[in-house]
């Protein structure tokens, strides 16, 4: 029989957001952290650049706030921006006290770098592998806590709510979780559930994200009745390494922050023709400029060149990138890097408040899966890890305040597999996965048109019906669950993009190249929009 578990807090996702929640909860609470693969396999591990916070005397909270508002193209919620920035230093102090070894300069002060959109050096980092340092440190801390149980090789299927159990209200009381080791769905009941599953960039053909970024949390929360907002704003990182064997390897924006230059195949620069800030322009502008030049020239990629800097400087600041590229036969101290834009960050998500509460009682959302209002129409570099920390700590504090008043979860039935059978047509999943990611890249990518979006909508509707039928008749698998969720979030992205009749931030459409008079969020409500997946 499949296992059944009960915890005080169930955290779905083991990146910086999920572990921050778990480690800030009172130690008398029993906490379970679920991970798809290894505990440290999420997007946090891949983050290179660093964390934005006001840590220098020449910098100020107001400057960080204004930089973020400017990058967000009028859609940032100023209260969310102020809340995040004002809690930045204490969040960094918590990481330092937890043991994260940030890079220091020759004077033993923490070294701060600068990235696109920032008016000051305010990016604290651990060389060019900040995510790795944060992830491994927080994982070690969690392993040492007796009240935290870490469970790997498990993927969430769906949330369990009072509504699904035919009980009053719509409280979240846990989730069904597929154990990938024995392929059985387990029952996890909890007083509080936290979604920390990351974004949905695997909906696109080219992405900097790890394989697990399939929008699981967003899709589950949507099916359970949560609103989502601003799903049309997908950030494409301008510089992903272009190499047949370099799967999803991002070249951090800090390379441009430290003097890296974008160049055409003939070696000439071009960014000054698109923005006066040149290589330090916000990511959406840089990504569109690269996309424009690639299409104009018919080029597969362009170049990022930092070889004019001293070799020791490059090796010291970017050791991970240097070694990785050297393994592919590219010496960045002597030659430029071939780069291409790739889907990188989901700026929209499940609507939450400052306490990370969603529309459903007992369900919290932290990190890239959530929509706090911080990023607006374009995430500013290195604000994302900061958001994970600030809202993760806020969620934990709110759970601690409420836990004495929240009763144990009600009984719930186990997962019923009596009416399904093993699939003998897995080719359907792989074919539909490829089709989805290709048309999302071609029709819902960096530059859009209404006709392209309508074509994408037609295709995602067809895929949804196929996947819905497949899901109803066969036993679930990781690939099927991820495809089901990607179809749902792709539909949310397309519907949101069709609603926005303007070009703002990361959403750029040739049919509406200008701004409308009023900046408004795109909010989708499950009762208004047909939930595509069963």
C-alpha positions as CSV (number, residue, x, y, z in Angstrom):
1,X,0.0,0.0,0.0
2,X,1.2,3.5,-0.7
3,X,2.5,5.5,2.2
4,X,0.5,8.1,4.1
5,X,2.1,10.9,6.0
6,X,1.1,13.8,8.3
7,X,3.2,16.9,9.1
8,X,2.6,20.3,10.5
9,X,4.1,21.9,7.4
10,X,4.6,20.4,3.9
11,X,7.1,22.3,1.8
12,X,7.0,21.4,-1.9
13,X,10.3,22.4,-3.4
14,X,13.8,22.4,-1.9
15,X,15.4,25.5,-3.4
16,X,16.3,28.7,-1.5
17,X,12.6,29.6,-1.1
18,X,11.5,26.3,0.4
19,X,14.5,25.8,2.6
20,X,14.3,29.4,3.9
21,X,10.7,28.7,5.1
22,X,11.7,25.4,6.7
23,X,14.7,26.7,8.5
24,X,12.8,29.7,9.9
25,X,9.9,27.7,11.4
26,X,9.8,27.0,15.1
27,X,11.6,23.8,15.8
28,X,8.6,22.2,17.6
29,X,6.8,22.0,14.2
30,X,7.3,18.8,12.1
31,X,8.3,19.9,8.7
32,X,8.6,17.9,5.4
33,X,10.5,19.3,2.4
34,X,9.8,17.5,-0.9
35,X,12.2,17.5,-3.8
36,X,11.8,16.1,-7.4
37,X,15.4,14.8,-7.6
38,X,18.2,15.5,-5.1
39,X,17.4,18.0,-2.4
40,X,19.8,20.6,-4.0
41,X,18.7,20.0,-7.6
42,X,16.5,23.1,-8.1
43,X,17.1,26.4,-9.9
44,X,18.9,27.9,-6.8
45,X,21.9,25.7,-7.4
46,X,22.3,27.1,-10.9
47,X,22.1,30.8,-9.9
48,X,25.5,32.4,-10.6
49,X,25.3,36.2,-10.2
50,X,24.3,36.9,-6.6
51,X,21.7,38.6,-4.4
52,X,20.8,42.3,-4.5
53,X,20.7,44.2,-1.2
54,X,21.7,47.6,0.1
55,X,25.0,46.8,1.9
56,X,27.2,49.7,1.0
57,X,27.3,53.2,2.6
58,X,27.2,54.9,-0.8
59,X,24.0,53.0,-1.7
60,X,20.5,53.5,-0.2
61,X,17.2,51.8,0.2
62,X,15.5,54.4,-1.9
63,X,17.9,53.9,-4.8
64,X,17.3,50.2,-4.8
65,X,13.6,50.8,-4.7
66,X,13.7,53.3,-7.6
67,X,16.0,51.0,-9.7
68,X,13.5,48.1,-9.3
69,X,10.5,50.3,-10.1
70,X,12.2,51.6,-13.2
71,X,13.1,48.0,-14.4
72,X,9.5,46.9,-13.8
73,X,8.1,49.2,-16.5
74,X,5.3,50.6,-14.3
75,X,3.9,47.4,-13.0
76,X,5.9,46.8,-9.8
77,X,3.8,47.1,-6.7
78,X,5.7,49.7,-4.7
79,X,4.6,48.3,-1.3
80,X,6.0,44.9,-2.3
81,X,9.2,46.5,-3.6
82,X,9.7,48.5,-0.4
83,X,8.9,45.5,1.8
84,X,11.5,43.4,0.0
85,X,14.3,46.0,-0.2
86,X,13.8,47.0,3.5
87,X,14.2,43.4,4.6
88,X,17.2,42.8,2.4
89,X,20.1,43.4,4.8
90,X,18.6,41.2,7.6
91,X,18.1,38.4,5.1
92,X,21.7,38.6,3.9
93,X,22.8,38.6,7.6
94,X,20.7,35.5,8.1
95,X,22.5,33.7,5.2
96,X,25.9,34.8,6.6
97,X,25.1,33.6,10.0
98,X,23.9,30.3,8.4
99,X,27.4,29.9,7.0
100,X,27.2,31.1,3.4
101,X,30.8,32.1,2.4
102,X,30.4,35.2,0.3
103,X,33.3,36.6,-1.6
104,X,35.4,39.3,0.1
105,X,37.8,41.9,-1.4
106,X,41.4,42.5,-0.5
107,X,40.3,44.6,2.5
108,X,38.2,41.7,3.9
109,X,35.0,43.5,3.0
110,X,32.3,41.7,1.1
111,X,32.8,42.3,-2.6
112,X,29.8,43.8,-4.3
113,X,29.3,43.7,-8.1
114,X,26.9,45.5,-10.3
115,X,24.4,44.2,-12.8
116,X,22.0,45.6,-15.4
117,X,19.4,48.1,-14.1
118,X,21.3,48.7,-10.8
119,X,22.6,52.2,-10.2
120,X,25.1,50.9,-7.5
121,X,27.3,48.0,-6.8
122,X,24.9,46.0,-4.5
123,X,25.2,42.3,-5.6
124,X,26.7,40.2,-2.9
125,X,28.0,36.9,-4.3
126,X,30.1,33.8,-3.8
127,X,32.4,34.1,-6.8
128,X,30.2,33.1,-9.8
129,X,28.4,30.3,-8.0
130,X,26.2,32.0,-5.5
131,X,23.3,29.7,-5.9
132,X,25.6,26.7,-5.2
133,X,26.9,28.3,-2.0
134,X,23.4,29.1,-0.8
135,X,21.8,25.8,-1.7
136,X,24.5,23.6,-0.2
137,X,24.7,25.7,3.0
138,X,20.9,25.7,3.6
139,X,20.7,22.0,2.7
140,X,23.4,21.2,5.4
141,X,21.4,23.3,7.9
142,X,18.2,21.5,7.1
143,X,19.8,18.0,7.4
144,X,21.0,19.0,10.9
145,X,17.5,19.9,12.1
146,X,15.7,17.0,13.8
147,X,12.2,18.5,13.0
148,X,12.9,18.7,9.2
149,X,12.5,15.6,7.1
150,X,13.9,15.9,3.5
151,X,12.3,13.6,1.0
152,X,13.8,13.4,-2.5
153,X,12.6,11.7,-5.8
154,X,9.1,12.8,-5.3
155,X,6.9,15.0,-7.5
156,X,3.6,16.7,-6.5
157,X,0.5,15.5,-8.3
158,X,-2.2,17.9,-6.9
159,X,-3.1,19.8,-3.8
160,X,-5.8,18.5,-1.4
161,X,-8.4,21.0,-0.3
162,X,-11.5,21.0,1.8
163,X,-13.4,21.7,-1.4
164,X,-12.1,18.4,-3.0
165,X,-13.1,16.6,0.2
166,X,-16.6,18.1,0.2
167,X,-15.9,19.9,3.4
168,X,-16.8,23.6,4.2
169,X,-14.4,26.3,3.0
170,X,-11.4,25.8,0.8
171,X,-8.5,25.2,3.1
172,X,-5.4,23.4,1.8
173,X,-4.7,20.3,3.8
174,X,-1.9,18.6,1.9
175,X,-1.1,17.1,-1.4
176,X,-0.8,13.9,-3.3
177,X,2.8,13.1,-4.1
178,X,4.2,10.6,-6.6
179,X,7.2,8.6,-5.3
180,X,9.4,8.2,-8.3
181,X,11.3,5.3,-6.8
182,X,8.2,2.9,-6.6
183,X,5.8,4.9,-8.9
184,X,3.1,5.0,-6.3
185,X,1.2,8.1,-5.3
186,X,1.5,8.9,-1.6
187,X,-0.8,10.9,0.7
188,X,0.7,13.9,2.5
189,X,-1.6,15.7,5.0
190,X,-0.5,18.9,6.6
191,X,-1.8,21.9,8.5
192,X,0.1,24.2,6.2
193,X,1.4,23.7,2.7
194,X,4.1,25.8,1.0
195,X,4.6,25.9,-2.7
196,X,8.2,26.6,-3.6
197,X,8.4,24.8,-6.9
198,X,10.0,27.5,-9.1
199,X,9.0,28.8,-12.5
200,X,7.8,27.4,-15.8
201,X,10.7,28.1,-18.3
202,X,10.7,24.5,-19.5
203,X,7.7,25.5,-21.5
204,X,10.2,26.9,-24.0
205,X,12.6,25.1,-26.3
206,X,15.7,27.0,-25.0
207,X,16.0,27.7,-21.3
208,X,18.7,28.3,-18.6
209,X,16.6,26.4,-16.1
210,X,17.0,22.8,-14.8
211,X,14.6,20.1,-16.0
212,X,12.3,20.4,-13.0
213,X,11.1,24.0,-13.9
214,X,7.8,22.8,-15.3
215,X,5.4,25.1,-13.5
216,X,4.1,22.4,-11.2
217,X,3.1,24.7,-8.3
218,X,1.5,27.3,-10.5
219,X,-0.6,24.7,-12.3
220,X,-1.6,22.9,-9.1
221,X,-2.7,26.1,-7.4
222,X,-4.6,27.2,-10.5
223,X,-6.5,23.9,-10.5
224,X,-7.2,24.3,-6.8
225,X,-8.8,27.8,-7.3
226,X,-6.0,30.4,-6.9
227,X,-5.7,33.4,-9.1
228,X,-2.6,34.0,-11.2
229,X,-1.2,37.3,-12.5
230,X,1.1,38.6,-15.2
231,X,2.0,35.2,-16.7
232,X,2.8,37.0,-20.0
233,X,6.0,38.3,-18.6
234,X,8.7,35.6,-19.2
235,X,12.2,36.9,-18.8
236,X,14.6,35.6,-21.4
237,X,18.2,35.7,-20.2
238,X,20.3,37.4,-22.9
239,X,23.3,35.2,-22.6
240,X,23.1,31.4,-22.5
241,X,26.2,29.5,-23.8
242,X,25.6,28.4,-27.3
243,X,27.2,25.0,-27.7
244,X,25.8,21.6,-28.7
245,X,26.9,20.0,-25.4
246,X,26.4,22.9,-23.0
247,X,22.8,22.2,-21.9
248,X,21.2,25.2,-20.2
249,X,24.5,26.8,-19.1
250,X,23.8,30.5,-18.2
251,X,26.5,33.1,-18.6
252,X,25.8,35.4,-15.6
253,X,24.9,39.1,-16.1
254,X,27.8,39.9,-13.9
255,X,30.1,39.2,-16.9
256,X,28.6,42.3,-18.5
257,X,28.6,44.1,-15.2
258,X,32.4,43.6,-15.0
259,X,33.0,44.9,-18.5
260,X,31.9,42.1,-20.9
261,X,31.0,43.4,-24.4
262,X,28.3,42.0,-26.7
263,X,29.5,41.7,-30.3
264,X,28.4,40.7,-33.8
265,X,30.1,37.9,-35.7
266,X,32.3,40.6,-37.3
267,X,33.5,41.7,-33.9
268,X,31.7,45.0,-33.8
269,X,29.5,46.2,-30.8
270,X,25.9,46.9,-31.3
271,X,24.1,47.5,-27.9
272,X,24.7,51.3,-28.0
273,X,22.3,51.4,-31.0
274,X,19.5,50.0,-28.8
275,X,20.0,51.7,-25.4
276,X,22.3,54.4,-24.0
277,X,23.2,52.0,-21.2
278,X,24.6,49.5,-23.8
279,X,25.5,46.2,-22.2
280,X,24.2,47.4,-18.8
281,X,20.6,47.9,-20.1
282,X,17.9,45.8,-18.4
283,X,17.6,42.2,-19.6
284,X,14.5,42.6,-21.8
285,X,16.2,45.3,-23.9
286,X,19.4,43.3,-24.2
287,X,17.6,40.0,-25.1
288,X,15.5,41.8,-27.8
289,X,18.5,43.5,-29.2
290,X,20.3,40.1,-29.5
291,X,17.2,38.5,-31.0
292,X,16.9,41.4,-33.5
293,X,20.5,41.2,-34.6
294,X,20.4,37.4,-34.9
295,X,17.3,37.5,-37.1
296,X,18.6,40.4,-39.1
297,X,21.9,38.6,-39.9
298,X,20.5,35.1,-40.0
299,X,22.9,34.1,-37.2
300,X,22.5,31.2,-34.8
301,X,24.3,33.1,-32.1
302,X,26.2,36.3,-31.2
303,X,29.2,36.8,-28.9
304,X,30.0,38.0,-25.4
305,X,33.6,39.1,-25.0
306,X,35.5,39.8,-21.7
307,X,38.9,38.7,-23.1
308,X,40.2,42.3,-22.9
309,X,40.3,42.0,-19.1
310,X,43.4,40.5,-17.4
311,X,43.3,36.7,-17.3
312,X,43.8,36.7,-13.5
313,X,40.8,39.0,-13.1
314,X,38.6,36.7,-15.2
315,X,39.7,33.6,-13.4
316,X,39.2,35.2,-10.0
317,X,35.7,36.6,-10.7
318,X,34.3,33.9,-12.9
319,X,36.0,30.6,-12.0
320,X,33.0,28.4,-12.7
321,X,32.4,29.9,-16.1
322,X,36.1,29.8,-17.0
323,X,36.4,26.1,-16.2
324,X,33.1,25.2,-17.8
325,X,33.9,26.9,-21.0
326,X,37.4,25.6,-21.1
327,X,35.9,22.1,-21.0
328,X,34.1,23.0,-24.2
329,X,37.3,24.2,-25.8
330,X,36.6,27.9,-25.2
331,X,39.2,30.0,-23.3
332,X,37.3,33.2,-22.2
333,X,40.6,34.9,-21.3
334,X,41.5,34.8,-25.0
335,X,38.3,34.6,-27.1
336,X,34.6,35.6,-27.0
337,X,31.8,33.3,-25.8
338,X,29.1,32.3,-28.3
339,X,25.7,33.2,-26.7
340,X,22.0,33.0,-27.4
341,X,19.0,34.2,-25.4
342,X,17.0,31.6,-23.4
343,X,13.9,31.5,-21.3
344,X,15.1,32.2,-17.8
345,X,12.5,33.5,-15.3
346,X,8.7,33.5,-14.8
347,X,7.8,37.0,-13.5
348,X,4.1,36.2,-13.0
349,X,2.6,33.5,-10.8
350,X,0.2,32.7,-8.0
351,X,-1.0,35.9,-6.3
352,X,0.2,36.3,-2.8
353,X,0.4,39.0,-0.1
354,X,3.4,40.1,2.0
355,X,3.0,37.0,4.3
356,X,3.2,34.8,1.2
357,X,-0.5,33.7,1.7
358,X,-2.4,32.7,-1.4
359,X,-6.2,32.8,-2.1
360,X,-6.6,29.4,-0.3
361,X,-6.3,29.2,3.5
362,X,-3.3,27.3,4.6
363,X,-1.5,27.5,1.2
364,X,1.6,29.7,1.0
365,X,3.6,30.4,-2.1
366,X,7.3,31.5,-2.1
367,X,9.8,32.2,-4.8
368,X,9.4,32.1,-8.5
369,X,6.0,30.3,-8.4
370,X,4.5,33.3,-6.7
371,X,3.4,36.8,-7.8
372,X,4.2,39.3,-5.1
373,X,4.3,42.4,-7.3
374,X,8.1,42.8,-6.8
375,X,9.2,42.2,-10.4
376,X,6.5,44.0,-12.4
377,X,6.9,43.7,-16.2
378,X,10.6,42.8,-15.9
379,X,12.6,41.3,-13.0
380,X,15.7,43.3,-12.2
381,X,18.9,41.2,-11.9
382,X,19.5,39.4,-8.5
383,X,16.2,40.5,-7.0
384,X,14.9,37.0,-7.3
385,X,17.0,35.3,-4.6
386,X,16.3,38.2,-2.4
387,X,12.6,37.7,-2.9
388,X,13.0,34.0,-1.9
389,X,14.7,35.0,1.4
390,X,12.4,37.8,2.4
391,X,9.1,36.1,1.6
392,X,10.4,32.7,2.9
393,X,11.1,34.3,6.2
394,X,7.8,36.2,6.2
395,X,5.9,33.0,5.4
396,X,7.6,31.1,8.3
397,X,6.8,34.0,10.7
398,X,3.1,33.9,9.6
399,X,2.9,30.2,10.1
400,X,4.4,30.5,13.5
401,X,1.8,33.2,14.5
402,X,-1.1,31.0,13.3
403,X,0.0,27.5,14.1
404,X,-1.7,27.4,17.5
405,X,-5.1,28.2,16.0
406,X,-5.0,25.8,13.0
407,X,-6.3,22.3,13.7
408,X,-4.8,19.1,12.3
409,X,-5.7,18.2,8.7
410,X,-8.9,16.1,8.2
411,X,-8.8,12.6,6.9
412,X,-8.4,12.2,3.2
413,X,-8.7,9.2,0.9
414,X,-5.6,7.6,-0.6
415,X,-4.9,7.9,-4.4
416,X,-7.2,5.6,-6.4
417,X,-5.4,3.7,-9.2
418,X,-8.2,1.1,-9.7
419,X,-9.5,2.6,-12.9
420,X,-6.2,3.3,-14.7
421,X,-3.6,1.1,-16.4
422,X,0.0,1.3,-17.4
423,X,0.7,3.3,-20.6
424,X,1.9,1.5,-23.7
425,X,2.1,4.8,-25.7
426,X,4.8,6.9,-24.0
427,X,5.6,8.3,-27.4
428,X,2.5,10.5,-27.1
429,X,4.1,12.2,-24.1
430,X,7.5,12.8,-25.7
431,X,5.9,14.0,-29.0
432,X,3.5,16.4,-27.3
433,X,6.3,17.7,-25.0
434,X,8.5,18.5,-28.1
435,X,5.5,20.1,-29.9
436,X,4.6,22.3,-27.0
437,X,8.1,23.7,-26.4
438,X,8.7,24.3,-30.1
439,X,5.5,26.4,-30.7
440,X,5.9,28.2,-27.4
441,X,9.4,29.3,-28.6
442,X,8.2,30.2,-32.1
443,X,4.9,31.9,-31.2
444,X,5.1,33.1,-27.6
445,X,8.8,34.0,-27.4
446,X,10.8,37.2,-27.2
447,X,8.8,39.0,-29.9
448,X,5.1,38.2,-30.4
449,X,2.1,39.0,-32.6
450,X,-1.6,38.4,-32.1
451,X,-1.7,35.9,-35.0
452,X,1.2,33.9,-33.5
453,X,-0.5,33.9,-30.1
454,X,-3.8,32.7,-31.6
455,X,-1.9,29.9,-33.4
456,X,-0.4,28.9,-30.1
457,X,-3.7,29.0,-28.3
458,X,-5.2,26.7,-30.9
459,X,-2.4,24.2,-30.5
460,X,-2.4,24.3,-26.7
461,X,-6.1,23.6,-26.7
462,X,-5.6,20.5,-28.8
463,X,-2.7,19.3,-26.6
464,X,-4.8,19.9,-23.5
465,X,-7.5,17.5,-24.7
466,X,-5.0,14.8,-25.6
467,X,-3.2,15.1,-22.3
468,X,-6.5,15.2,-20.3
469,X,-7.6,12.0,-21.9
470,X,-4.2,10.4,-21.3
471,X,-4.2,11.5,-17.7
472,X,-7.6,10.0,-17.1
473,X,-6.8,6.6,-18.4
474,X,-3.2,5.8,-17.5
475,X,-1.1,5.7,-14.3
476,X,0.7,9.0,-13.7
477,X,4.4,9.4,-14.3
478,X,6.8,12.2,-13.8
479,X,6.9,13.0,-17.6
480,X,3.1,13.0,-17.8
481,X,2.7,15.2,-14.7
482,X,5.2,17.7,-16.0
483,X,3.6,17.8,-19.4
484,X,0.2,18.3,-17.9
485,X,1.4,21.2,-15.9
486,X,3.3,22.8,-18.7
487,X,0.2,22.7,-20.9
488,X,-1.7,24.5,-18.2
489,X,0.9,27.2,-17.6
490,X,1.5,27.6,-21.3
491,X,-2.2,28.3,-21.7
492,X,-2.1,30.8,-18.9
493,X,0.9,32.5,-20.6
494,X,-0.9,32.7,-23.9
495,X,-4.2,33.9,-22.5
496,X,-2.4,36.6,-20.5
497,X,-0.4,37.7,-23.6
498,X,-3.6,37.9,-25.7
499,X,-5.1,40.2,-23.1
500,X,-2.3,42.7,-23.0
501,X,-2.8,45.1,-26.0
502,X,0.5,46.9,-25.5
503,X,4.3,46.3,-25.4
504,X,5.5,46.6,-21.8
505,X,8.7,45.2,-20.2
506,X,9.1,41.6,-21.2
507,X,6.0,41.4,-23.3
508,X,6.7,42.8,-26.7
509,X,4.2,42.5,-29.6
510,X,4.6,43.9,-33.1
511,X,0.9,44.6,-33.2
512,X,0.9,46.9,-30.2
513,X,4.4,48.4,-30.0
514,X,3.5,51.2,-27.7
515,X,2.3,51.6,-24.1
516,X,-1.3,52.1,-23.1
517,X,-2.1,55.0,-20.8
518,X,-2.6,52.9,-17.6
519,X,-0.4,50.1,-16.3
520,X,-2.5,47.2,-15.2
521,X,-1.8,43.7,-14.0
522,X,-3.2,40.8,-16.0
523,X,-5.2,38.8,-13.5
524,X,-6.7,35.4,-14.4
525,X,-9.4,33.8,-12.2
526,X,-10.1,30.0,-12.4
527,X,-13.9,30.6,-12.4
528,X,-13.6,32.8,-15.5
529,X,-11.0,30.8,-17.4
530,X,-11.6,27.1,-18.2
531,X,-9.2,24.9,-16.3
532,X,-7.6,22.9,-19.1
533,X,-6.2,20.0,-17.2
534,X,-8.4,17.6,-15.3
